[in-house]
Amino acid sequence: MAVQGLKTIKSNHSPQETASRLEAAVKAKGLTVFARIDHAAGASAAGLSLRPTEVLIFGNAKGGTPLMQAGQTIGIDLPLKALVWQDASGETWLSWNDPAWLAARHDVNGADAVLGKLSALLDDLAKAATAV
């Protein structure tokens, strides 16, 4: 299930619990949660079915602004997003864009320190959301 630029790990929790754990971890790190979008609820409201699928949009200006200063078009991919989803066999997954891939996509140079911190932060958040 490899998708270029996307990191995906399996969760030990239900989709709802994984999304809630992720939201709590984001807030605990002092980041802003801008939105939590329940795609399955939207599909249901339209008379369609969709396995559990939620997006959490989060971030802060201290992390994102230096990246936009280095390559303003990266703003289309900020704030950060994480996707919690359930596959056809009932397994729960957490996916997010790899910051290094985003930087390459937008030709962002000279922001290696910020990208390193961002990657470590996302890895920590993912572990908090998915681990036992």
C-alpha positions as CSV (number, residue, x, y, z in Angstrom):
1,M,0.0,0.0,0.0
2,A,2.9,2.3,-0.6
3,V,2.0,5.8,-1.7
4,Q,4.8,8.2,-2.6
5,G,5.4,10.7,0.1
6,L,2.9,9.1,2.5
7,K,3.9,7.5,5.8
8,T,1.4,4.9,7.1
9,I,1.4,2.8,10.3
10,K,-1.1,0.4,11.7
11,S,-3.0,1.4,14.8
12,N,-3.7,-0.9,17.8
13,H,-7.0,1.0,18.3
14,S,-10.3,1.6,16.6
15,P,-10.5,4.5,14.1
16,Q,-12.5,6.7,16.5
17,E,-10.0,6.0,19.4
18,T,-7.0,6.5,17.1
19,A,-8.3,9.9,15.9
20,S,-9.1,10.9,19.5
21,R,-5.7,9.9,20.8
22,L,-4.1,11.7,17.9
23,E,-6.1,14.9,18.7
24,A,-5.2,14.7,22.4
25,A,-1.5,14.2,21.5
26,V,-1.5,17.2,19.1
27,K,-3.1,19.4,21.8
28,A,-0.6,18.1,24.4
29,K,2.3,19.3,22.2
30,G,0.8,22.8,22.2
31,L,-0.3,22.6,18.5
32,T,-3.6,24.0,17.2
33,V,-6.3,21.6,15.9
34,F,-8.0,23.5,13.1
35,A,-10.5,20.8,12.1
36,R,-11.4,17.2,12.5
37,I,-13.3,16.0,9.4
38,D,-15.3,12.8,9.5
39,H,-15.6,11.7,5.8
40,A,-17.7,8.7,6.7
41,A,-20.3,10.9,8.4
42,G,-20.3,13.2,5.3
43,A,-20.8,10.2,3.0
44,S,-23.6,8.9,5.2
45,A,-25.3,12.3,5.0
46,A,-25.2,12.0,1.3
47,G,-26.7,8.6,1.3
48,L,-23.4,6.8,0.6
49,S,-21.3,4.4,2.6
50,L,-17.7,4.8,3.6
51,R,-15.6,2.9,6.1
52,P,-14.4,5.1,9.0
53,T,-12.2,7.8,7.5
54,E,-11.2,11.0,9.5
55,V,-8.7,13.8,8.8
56,L,-7.2,15.9,11.5
57,I,-5.8,19.3,10.4
58,F,-3.3,20.8,12.8
59,G,-0.1,22.8,13.2
60,N,1.3,26.1,14.4
61,A,2.9,29.2,12.8
62,K,6.3,28.6,14.4
63,G,6.7,25.3,12.5
64,G,5.0,26.2,9.2
65,T,6.1,29.7,8.6
66,P,9.8,28.9,8.1
67,L,8.9,26.4,5.5
68,M,6.7,28.9,3.7
69,Q,9.5,31.4,3.9
70,A,11.7,28.9,2.1
71,G,9.1,28.0,-0.5
72,Q,5.7,29.7,-0.3
73,T,3.8,27.1,-2.3
74,I,4.2,24.6,0.5
75,G,1.4,26.6,2.1
76,I,-1.1,24.5,0.0
77,D,0.0,21.5,2.1
78,L,0.0,23.3,5.4
79,P,-1.3,23.1,8.1
80,L,-0.4,19.5,8.6
81,K,-2.9,16.7,8.0
82,A,-3.2,13.1,9.3
83,L,-5.7,10.5,8.0
84,V,-7.2,7.8,10.2
85,W,-8.8,5.1,8.1
86,Q,-10.1,1.6,8.3
87,D,-9.3,-0.9,5.5
88,A,-11.6,-3.6,4.1
89,S,-10.4,-6.1,6.6
90,G,-11.2,-3.9,9.6
91,E,-7.6,-2.8,10.4
92,T,-7.1,0.8,11.4
93,W,-4.3,2.9,9.9
94,L,-2.8,6.3,10.4
95,S,-1.3,8.1,7.4
96,W,0.5,11.5,7.0
97,N,2.6,13.3,4.5
98,D,6.3,12.9,4.9
99,P,7.7,16.5,5.5
100,A,10.8,15.7,3.4
101,W,8.6,14.7,0.5
102,L,6.6,17.9,0.9
103,A,9.8,19.9,0.9
104,A,11.0,18.2,-2.3
105,R,7.6,18.7,-3.9
106,H,7.8,22.5,-3.3
107,D,11.6,22.8,-3.8
108,V,12.1,24.0,-0.2
109,N,15.7,24.4,0.5
110,G,17.6,25.4,3.7
111,A,15.0,24.2,6.1
112,D,16.6,20.9,7.1
113,A,16.5,21.6,10.9
114,V,12.8,22.5,10.7
115,L,12.0,19.5,8.6
116,G,13.9,17.2,11.0
117,K,12.0,18.5,14.0
118,L,8.7,18.2,12.1
119,S,9.4,14.6,11.1
120,A,10.3,13.7,14.7
121,L,7.2,15.4,16.0
122,L,4.9,13.6,13.5
123,D,6.6,10.3,14.4
124,D,5.9,11.0,18.1
125,L,2.3,11.9,17.5
126,A,1.8,8.8,15.4
127,K,3.2,6.6,18.2
128,A,1.0,8.3,20.8
129,A,-2.1,7.7,18.6
130,T,-1.4,4.1,17.6
131,A,0.6,2.4,20.3
132,V,-0.8,0.2,23.0
